[in-house]
Amino acid sequence: MSPGDYGTKAVPTYVAAEAETTPLPKIVVPAPPPPPRGGKGLGDLPMHVVYKSIAAVTAVAAAGVAGFVLLSGGEDDASATSAIAARSAVASPPASVPTTSAATTGGPAATPMTTPVASPLVASPAASSLASPATTPGAVTAVMQAALSDPRIPALPERDRQLGRLYGMAAKTRGALKDERSGVAFPRFAEEWKLTPASPFATRQMLPKIKGTSFRGMLVSCLVPIPVQASPRDTAFLAARWTLNHHPSGATIRWTASQPITVGERDGWLLGYTVNYTIKGKQRKAAAALALVDVPKDKPALVFVTIPDTQRKHWRDINTVMSRIRVL
């Protein structure tokens, strides 16, 4: 072959024969192992398949819950709806911002919802104003039933009965004793009556001690220490029962007066009674009275006086006290 023939002549036959007989290397891809009997596990699936499966299951569950809420009626539907509303109230917009209806998201209506949504975290004044158990209707009924069944104190007279003029001579007074805590004023006696430490009352005046007994004449005032009833008459009845705590053990009551009173422009109720008891085997008694007066306080004011028969010359002082009470 001459130099000018390079690239123009055919490739020698031995070269072609060598190319046809030279074996090409084979690429062998190993076969995948057989899947387990139970099928592919979650870890063997591609991640995009796993995500799509989870999304599909979630959508089906949500649709099932929504269908159950829509199809279930009556009380279950109301309770479920109120529970959902209570949980979502915290995240709801303020009442001044209207919440649009489903129309803004493609629904059939477009009327804005302007009803305020109450947050469960803020108590209303009515809910936060919890009544004392002693003044609830059930508790008041129980208190009255207990008092009416107490053998020491009979039921009040059906008709009003005026307080009569009691035995003795009225003691001298020196002005009025003002009870700012209870909101009332009444006579302050001179001479034998003495001011003494008041606790647990607001004010207290006492007659001299009596030999052989610790019980003596006492005049006190305070806000009524028992549950207030619907009527002043019933409240006074319970107050009279409470005064037995300040008489000798085993004392009983007999009514001598029961009447409505007016102190200034305030209403009230007056009870007069005899307290019977035994001291050292002897039958004794005391004259007593109380006035329940409506005052500008949380509870009515109570003025209570009791004088034993050993100091009966002071019984007229009961008339003085009951006739000269005034509201501060």
C-alpha positions as CSV (number, residue, x, y, z in Angstrom):
1,M,0.0,0.0,0.0
2,S,1.4,3.3,-1.0
3,P,1.3,6.4,1.2
4,G,-1.4,8.0,-0.9
5,D,-3.7,5.0,-0.4
6,Y,-4.0,5.5,3.4
7,G,-7.5,5.9,4.4
8,T,-8.9,4.9,1.0
9,K,-8.4,1.2,1.0
10,A,-10.6,-1.3,2.7
11,V,-9.7,-2.6,6.2
12,P,-7.7,-5.8,6.0
13,T,-9.8,-8.9,6.4
14,Y,-7.9,-10.1,9.4
15,V,-8.8,-7.1,11.4
16,A,-12.5,-7.6,10.7
17,A,-12.3,-11.3,11.5
18,E,-10.7,-10.4,14.8
19,A,-13.5,-8.0,15.7
20,E,-16.1,-10.6,14.9
21,T,-14.5,-13.3,17.0
22,T,-13.6,-11.2,20.2
23,P,-16.2,-11.9,22.9
24,L,-17.9,-8.8,24.6
25,P,-18.0,-8.7,28.4
26,K,-21.5,-9.5,29.8
27,I,-23.1,-7.3,32.6
28,V,-25.1,-9.6,34.9
29,V,-27.8,-8.0,37.1
30,P,-28.5,-10.3,40.1
31,A,-32.2,-11.2,40.5
32,P,-33.9,-9.6,43.5
33,P,-34.5,-11.8,46.5
34,P,-38.1,-13.2,46.7
35,P,-40.5,-11.1,48.9
36,P,-41.5,-12.5,52.3
37,R,-44.7,-14.5,52.5
38,G,-46.6,-11.7,54.2
39,G,-45.9,-9.3,51.4
40,K,-43.8,-6.2,51.6
41,G,-43.4,-4.5,54.9
42,L,-43.7,-0.7,55.5
43,G,-40.0,-0.3,55.5
44,D,-39.7,-2.0,52.0
45,L,-42.1,0.5,50.4
46,P,-40.8,3.7,48.7
47,M,-41.3,6.8,50.9
48,H,-43.7,8.5,48.4
49,V,-45.9,5.4,48.5
50,V,-45.9,5.5,52.4
51,Y,-46.9,9.2,52.4
52,K,-49.7,8.7,49.9
53,S,-51.1,5.8,52.0
54,I,-51.0,7.8,55.2
55,A,-52.8,10.7,53.6
56,A,-55.5,8.4,52.2
57,V,-56.2,6.8,55.6
58,T,-56.4,10.2,57.3
59,A,-58.8,11.5,54.7
60,V,-61.1,8.5,55.1
61,A,-61.1,8.7,58.9
62,A,-61.9,12.5,58.8
63,A,-64.8,11.8,56.4
64,G,-66.1,9.1,58.7
65,V,-66.1,11.4,61.8
66,A,-67.8,14.2,59.9
67,G,-70.4,11.8,58.6
68,F,-71.1,10.5,62.1
69,V,-71.5,14.0,63.6
70,L,-73.9,15.0,60.8
71,L,-76.0,11.8,61.0
72,S,-76.2,11.5,64.8
73,G,-79.0,13.7,66.2
74,G,-80.6,14.5,69.6
75,E,-78.6,15.0,72.7
76,D,-75.4,13.4,71.4
77,D,-75.3,15.9,68.6
78,A,-75.8,18.8,70.9
79,S,-73.2,17.6,73.4
80,A,-70.7,17.0,70.7
81,T,-71.3,20.3,69.1
82,S,-71.0,22.2,72.4
83,A,-67.8,20.3,73.3
84,I,-66.2,21.2,69.9
85,A,-67.3,24.8,70.4
86,A,-65.8,25.0,73.8
87,R,-62.5,23.7,72.6
88,S,-62.4,26.1,69.7
89,A,-63.6,29.1,71.6
90,V,-60.1,30.1,72.7
91,A,-58.9,30.2,69.1
92,S,-62.0,32.0,67.9
93,P,-61.8,35.7,66.8
94,P,-63.0,38.4,69.2
95,A,-66.7,39.0,69.4
96,S,-66.2,42.4,67.6
97,V,-64.7,40.6,64.5
98,P,-67.5,38.8,62.5
99,T,-66.8,35.2,61.6
100,T,-67.8,34.6,58.0
101,S,-69.9,31.7,56.9
102,A,-69.1,28.9,54.5
103,A,-69.8,31.1,51.5
104,T,-66.3,32.7,51.8
105,T,-64.8,29.3,51.3
106,G,-67.1,28.3,48.5
107,G,-70.2,27.4,50.5
108,P,-73.8,28.2,49.6
109,A,-74.3,31.2,52.1
110,A,-72.4,34.5,52.6
111,T,-74.1,35.9,55.7
112,P,-71.5,36.9,58.4
113,M,-71.8,35.3,61.8
114,T,-71.9,38.2,64.3
115,T,-73.0,36.2,67.4
116,P,-70.3,36.7,70.1
117,V,-68.4,33.6,71.2
118,A,-68.0,33.3,74.9
119,S,-64.6,32.1,76.0
120,P,-64.7,29.2,78.5
121,L,-61.7,30.8,80.3
122,V,-63.7,33.9,81.4
123,A,-66.4,33.3,84.0
124,S,-69.6,35.3,83.8
125,P,-70.6,37.4,86.8
126,A,-73.6,35.1,87.4
127,A,-71.3,32.0,87.4
128,S,-68.7,33.6,89.6
129,S,-71.3,34.8,92.1
130,L,-71.7,31.5,94.0
131,A,-74.3,31.6,96.8
132,S,-73.5,30.5,100.3
133,P,-74.8,27.0,101.1
134,A,-76.6,28.4,104.1
135,T,-78.7,30.7,102.0
136,T,-79.6,28.4,99.1
137,P,-83.3,27.3,99.0
138,G,-82.5,23.7,100.0
139,A,-80.3,24.7,102.9
140,V,-82.8,27.3,104.2
141,T,-85.6,24.7,104.2
142,A,-83.4,22.4,106.1
143,V,-82.6,25.0,108.7
144,M,-86.3,25.9,109.2
145,Q,-87.3,22.3,109.4
146,A,-84.7,21.7,112.1
147,A,-86.0,24.7,114.1
148,L,-89.6,23.8,113.7
149,S,-88.9,20.3,115.0
150,D,-86.9,21.5,118.0
151,P,-88.9,20.7,121.1
152,R,-87.4,23.7,123.0
153,I,-89.1,26.3,120.7
154,P,-92.7,26.2,119.6
155,A,-94.1,27.6,116.4
156,L,-94.8,31.4,116.3
157,P,-98.4,32.5,117.0
158,E,-100.5,32.7,113.9
159,R,-101.7,36.2,114.7
160,D,-99.5,39.1,115.6
161,R,-99.2,39.8,119.3
162,Q,-97.9,43.1,120.7
163,L,-95.2,43.3,123.4
164,G,-96.9,44.2,126.6
165,R,-95.7,46.5,129.4
166,L,-93.4,44.5,131.6
167,Y,-92.9,44.5,135.4
168,G,-90.5,46.9,137.0
169,M,-89.3,50.5,136.7
170,A,-87.3,51.7,133.7
171,A,-83.6,52.4,134.4
172,K,-82.0,55.7,133.6
173,T,-80.2,56.1,130.3
174,R,-77.4,58.3,129.2
175,G,-77.7,58.8,125.5
176,A,-77.5,56.1,122.8
177,L,-75.0,53.4,122.2
178,K,-74.1,53.4,118.5
179,D,-73.2,50.1,117.0
180,E,-71.4,51.1,113.8
181,R,-70.7,47.5,112.8
182,S,-74.4,46.5,112.9
183,G,-75.8,49.8,111.8
184,V,-78.1,50.5,114.7
185,A,-78.3,52.6,117.9
186,F,-80.3,52.0,121.1
187,P,-80.3,53.2,124.8
188,R,-77.1,53.1,126.8
189,F,-78.2,52.5,130.4
190,A,-76.7,54.2,133.4
191,E,-76.1,53.0,137.0
192,E,-76.3,49.2,137.3
193,W,-75.9,48.4,133.6
194,K,-72.2,48.3,132.6
195,L,-70.4,48.1,129.3
196,T,-68.4,44.9,129.0
197,P,-66.1,43.3,126.4
198,A,-68.4,42.6,123.5
199,S,-66.9,39.5,121.8
200,P,-68.5,37.6,120.1
201,F,-71.1,40.4,119.8
202,A,-70.6,44.0,118.5
203,T,-71.8,45.6,121.8
204,R,-72.7,44.3,125.2
205,Q,-74.2,45.8,128.4
206,M,-74.5,43.6,131.5
207,L,-76.2,43.7,134.9
208,P,-74.3,42.8,138.1
209,K,-73.4,39.2,138.8
210,I,-75.8,37.0,140.8
211,K,-74.4,34.9,143.6
212,G,-74.7,31.2,142.8
213,T,-75.1,31.5,139.0
214,S,-73.3,33.0,136.1
215,F,-76.5,33.9,134.3
216,R,-77.5,37.6,134.6
217,G,-79.1,40.4,132.6
218,M,-77.5,41.0,129.2
219,L,-78.2,43.4,126.3
220,V,-76.2,42.8,123.1
221,S,-76.2,43.8,119.4
222,C,-74.7,42.3,116.3
223,L,-75.5,41.4,112.7
224,V,-77.8,38.4,112.8
225,P,-75.6,35.3,113.2
226,I,-78.0,32.8,111.5
227,P,-79.1,32.2,107.9
228,V,-81.3,35.0,106.6
229,Q,-84.7,33.7,105.5
230,A,-87.1,35.0,102.9
231,S,-89.2,36.9,105.6
232,P,-88.0,38.8,108.6
233,R,-90.5,36.8,110.7
234,D,-88.7,33.5,109.9
235,T,-85.3,35.0,110.4
236,A,-86.3,36.3,113.9
237,F,-87.7,32.9,114.7
238,L,-84.3,31.3,114.0
239,A,-82.5,34.1,115.9
240,A,-84.6,33.4,119.0
241,R,-83.7,29.7,118.8
242,W,-80.0,30.8,118.6
243,T,-80.4,32.9,121.8
244,L,-80.9,29.7,123.7
245,N,-77.2,29.2,123.5
246,H,-76.9,32.2,125.9
247,H,-79.3,30.8,128.5
248,P,-78.8,28.0,131.0
249,S,-78.8,24.4,129.6
250,G,-82.2,22.9,128.9
251,A,-84.0,26.2,128.5
252,T,-87.2,26.4,126.6
253,I,-89.2,29.2,125.0
254,R,-92.8,30.5,125.5
255,W,-93.9,33.3,123.2
256,T,-95.3,36.6,124.6
257,A,-95.0,38.8,121.5
258,S,-94.6,38.5,117.8
259,Q,-95.1,41.7,115.7
260,P,-93.8,43.5,112.7
261,I,-91.9,46.8,113.4
262,T,-90.8,49.8,111.4
263,V,-87.5,51.6,112.5
264,G,-87.3,54.8,110.5
265,E,-87.9,53.7,107.0
266,R,-86.7,50.1,107.7
267,D,-88.8,47.1,108.4
268,G,-88.2,44.4,110.9
269,W,-89.7,42.0,113.4
270,L,-89.9,41.9,117.2
271,L,-90.3,38.8,119.3
272,G,-90.9,38.7,123.1
273,Y,-90.7,35.5,125.1
274,T,-90.2,33.8,128.4
275,V,-87.3,31.5,128.8
276,N,-87.8,28.7,131.3
277,Y,-85.0,26.7,132.8
278,T,-83.8,24.9,135.9
279,I,-80.9,26.0,138.2
280,K,-79.9,23.8,141.1
281,G,-83.2,22.0,141.0
282,K,-85.3,25.2,141.0
283,Q,-87.5,26.3,138.2
284,R,-86.5,29.7,137.0
285,K,-87.4,32.0,134.1
286,A,-86.2,35.0,132.3
287,A,-88.0,37.7,130.3
288,A,-86.4,38.2,126.8
289,A,-87.0,40.0,123.6
290,L,-85.2,40.6,120.3
291,A,-85.6,43.0,117.4
292,L,-84.5,42.1,113.9
293,V,-84.0,45.3,111.8
294,D,-83.2,45.7,108.1
295,V,-80.1,47.8,107.8
296,P,-77.9,48.7,104.8
297,K,-75.6,45.8,105.5
298,D,-75.2,42.3,104.1
299,K,-77.4,41.0,107.0
300,P,-80.1,42.5,109.3
301,A,-79.1,43.9,112.7
302,L,-80.1,42.0,115.8
303,V,-80.7,43.6,119.2
304,F,-81.3,41.0,122.0
305,V,-82.0,41.5,125.7
306,T,-82.6,38.9,128.4
307,I,-83.1,39.4,132.2
308,P,-83.6,36.6,134.7
309,D,-86.3,36.6,137.3
310,T,-83.7,37.2,140.1
311,Q,-83.3,40.7,138.5
312,R,-86.9,41.1,137.5
313,K,-87.0,44.7,138.7
314,H,-85.2,45.5,135.4
315,W,-87.7,43.8,133.1
316,R,-89.2,47.2,132.2
317,D,-85.8,48.0,130.5
318,I,-86.8,45.5,127.8
319,N,-89.6,47.9,126.8
320,T,-87.2,50.8,126.8
321,V,-84.7,49.1,124.5
322,M,-87.3,47.8,122.0
323,S,-89.1,51.1,121.7
324,R,-85.9,53.2,121.1
325,I,-84.0,51.4,118.4
326,R,-83.0,53.4,115.4
327,V,-81.0,52.8,112.2
328,L,-77.7,54.8,111.9
